[in-house]
């Protein structure tokens, strides 16, 4: 398993994986391209058996890094790929990391808890596709 930043030639792989992982609320190609060229965003990928099996998009929001998206191919879930992505990215930053997660996403919440994230708030009706609340989590440096 290899975790590293995604290079420009690999962006097409991320686009395919994004749509596969998030069929109802994925970033379109233009959005991903605009984020990729913005220096405040970092794109990390994890390769398992030679193929990109997961990715992480984070945003430098000055005093905190925000996890924008974590996606792992359905066939590769349960192998710790998401955990490795977050750990590797967290090693490279010097401030806290935060994210929003669906209240119903118990598998992601377990992962974030395992990594040391703690809940600091709730965003009511945050997810447009379902109106579901998001829990705000933070991992301190």
C-alpha positions as CSV (number, residue, x, y, z in Angstrom):
1,X,0.0,0.0,0.0
2,X,1.3,3.4,-1.0
3,X,0.0,6.8,0.2
4,X,1.1,9.9,-1.6
5,X,0.0,13.1,-3.2
6,X,-1.9,12.7,-6.5
7,X,-0.1,14.1,-9.5
8,X,-1.9,15.9,-12.4
9,X,-1.8,12.9,-14.7
10,X,-3.7,10.8,-12.1
11,X,-6.6,13.3,-11.7
12,X,-8.6,11.3,-14.2
13,X,-8.4,8.3,-11.9
14,X,-9.7,10.3,-9.0
15,X,-12.6,11.6,-11.1
16,X,-13.7,8.1,-11.8
17,X,-13.3,7.0,-8.2
18,X,-15.2,10.0,-6.9
19,X,-18.2,9.3,-9.0
20,X,-18.1,5.6,-8.1
21,X,-17.8,6.3,-4.3
22,X,-20.4,9.1,-4.2
23,X,-23.1,8.4,-6.7
24,X,-25.5,11.0,-5.4
25,X,-23.2,13.8,-4.2
26,X,-20.0,13.7,-6.1
27,X,-17.9,16.6,-7.4
28,X,-18.0,16.9,-11.1
29,X,-14.9,17.1,-13.3
30,X,-14.8,20.9,-13.5
31,X,-15.1,21.2,-9.7
32,X,-12.3,18.7,-9.1
33,X,-10.1,20.4,-11.7
34,X,-10.7,23.9,-10.1
35,X,-9.8,22.5,-6.6
36,X,-6.8,20.7,-7.9
37,X,-5.2,23.9,-9.3
38,X,-6.0,25.9,-6.2
39,X,-2.9,25.7,-3.9
40,X,-5.0,25.6,-0.8
41,X,-6.3,22.1,-1.7
42,X,-4.2,18.9,-1.3
43,X,-5.1,15.7,-3.1
44,X,-3.8,12.4,-1.6
45,X,-4.2,9.0,-3.0
46,X,-3.7,5.5,-1.8
47,X,-2.6,2.7,-4.1
48,X,-3.4,-0.9,-3.3
49,X,-2.1,-3.6,-5.6
50,X,-1.0,-1.0,-8.2
51,X,-4.4,0.8,-8.5
52,X,-5.7,4.0,-6.9
53,X,-8.1,2.6,-4.4
54,X,-8.9,5.7,-2.3
55,X,-8.3,9.4,-2.0
56,X,-8.5,12.3,0.4
57,X,-9.1,16.0,-0.5
58,X,-8.2,18.5,2.2
59,X,-8.4,22.3,2.3
60,X,-6.0,24.7,4.1
61,X,-8.4,27.0,5.9
62,X,-5.5,29.0,7.5
63,X,-6.0,27.8,11.1
64,X,-7.3,24.4,10.4
65,X,-7.2,21.8,7.6
66,X,-10.7,20.7,6.5
67,X,-11.2,17.2,5.1
68,X,-13.4,17.8,2.1
69,X,-13.8,14.3,1.0
70,X,-12.5,10.8,1.7
71,X,-13.4,8.1,-0.8
72,X,-12.4,4.4,-0.8
73,X,-13.4,2.0,-3.6
74,X,-16.2,-0.2,-2.3
75,X,-14.2,-3.4,-3.1
76,X,-11.3,-2.1,-0.9
77,X,-13.1,-1.0,2.2
78,X,-12.2,-2.5,5.5
79,X,-8.5,-2.7,4.7
80,X,-7.6,0.5,6.6
81,X,-7.0,2.6,3.4
82,X,-9.0,5.6,4.7
83,X,-7.1,5.5,8.0
84,X,-3.8,5.5,6.2
85,X,-4.8,8.4,4.0
86,X,-5.8,10.6,7.0
87,X,-2.8,9.6,9.1
88,X,-0.4,10.4,6.3
89,X,-2.0,13.8,5.5
90,X,-2.2,14.7,9.2
91,X,1.6,14.0,9.6
92,X,2.3,16.8,7.0
93,X,0.2,19.6,8.6
94,X,0.9,21.7,11.7
95,X,-2.7,22.7,12.6
96,X,-5.9,20.9,13.6
97,X,-7.9,18.9,11.1
98,X,-11.7,19.0,11.0
99,X,-14.5,17.5,9.0
100,X,-18.3,17.0,8.7
101,X,-19.7,13.5,8.7
102,X,-23.3,12.3,8.3
103,X,-24.8,11.3,11.6
104,X,-25.9,8.0,10.0
105,X,-22.4,7.1,8.6
106,X,-21.4,4.9,11.5
107,X,-18.4,3.2,9.8
108,X,-16.8,6.6,9.1
109,X,-17.6,7.8,12.6
110,X,-15.9,4.7,14.0
111,X,-12.8,5.4,11.9
112,X,-12.7,9.1,13.0
113,X,-13.1,8.2,16.6
114,X,-10.3,5.6,16.3
115,X,-8.0,8.3,14.9
116,X,-8.8,10.6,17.8
117,X,-11.4,13.0,16.3
118,X,-13.8,14.5,18.8
119,X,-17.3,16.0,18.2
120,X,-17.5,19.8,18.6
121,X,-20.9,20.6,17.0
122,X,-23.7,19.8,14.7
123,X,-24.8,21.4,11.4
124,X,-28.5,20.9,11.1
125,X,-29.8,19.8,7.7
126,X,-26.3,20.1,6.2
127,X,-26.6,17.4,3.5
128,X,-28.7,18.8,0.6
129,X,-29.5,15.4,-0.8
130,X,-31.2,14.1,2.4
131,X,-31.4,17.0,4.7
132,X,-29.5,15.0,7.3
133,X,-27.4,16.6,10.0
134,X,-23.7,16.6,10.0
135,X,-21.5,16.1,13.0
136,X,-18.5,18.4,13.2
137,X,-15.4,16.6,14.3
138,X,-11.9,17.9,15.0
139,X,-8.5,16.2,15.5
140,X,-6.1,18.4,17.4
141,X,-2.4,18.8,16.9
